[in-house]
Amino acid sequence: MSIDVNWSALEFNGKSKRIVSRQLQIFMWRFRSFIMRVQVRFSDVNGPKGGVDKRCIFSAEFRSPGEVSITSEGMEYLEAFQSGLARLVRSIQREIVKQRQKPIRINRKVKLLNFEN
């Protein structure tokens, strides 16, 4: 599983970067067998005007077909990251349960031929 974090924000300090990287590694570790890639992008929506304008976009690609994308906004980057990370974990868990419940389709003709021989 690869983790890609895009820091397009200039006001990110070293401590915040370490917090984000560490929390991503901790929370995504248990999904390592299901997920191929996790991408996180930070952006400032309206520049220095203020308000709820810090955006964090998560996307997770599964090894089997499927992808989960989450967008989270907040007053600060870490606030947007933490709320989005919680939503991402719930979405990944839900998608894994869905994938496990899908029936495995077996070609009936091949199955009948094997029983006849």
Secondary structure by P-SEA (a helix, b strand, c coil): cbbbbbcccccccaaaaaaaaaaaaaaaccccccccbbbbbbbbcccccccccbbbbbbbbbcccbbbbbbbbcccaaaaaaaaaaaaaaaaaaaaaaaaaccccccaaaaaaaaac
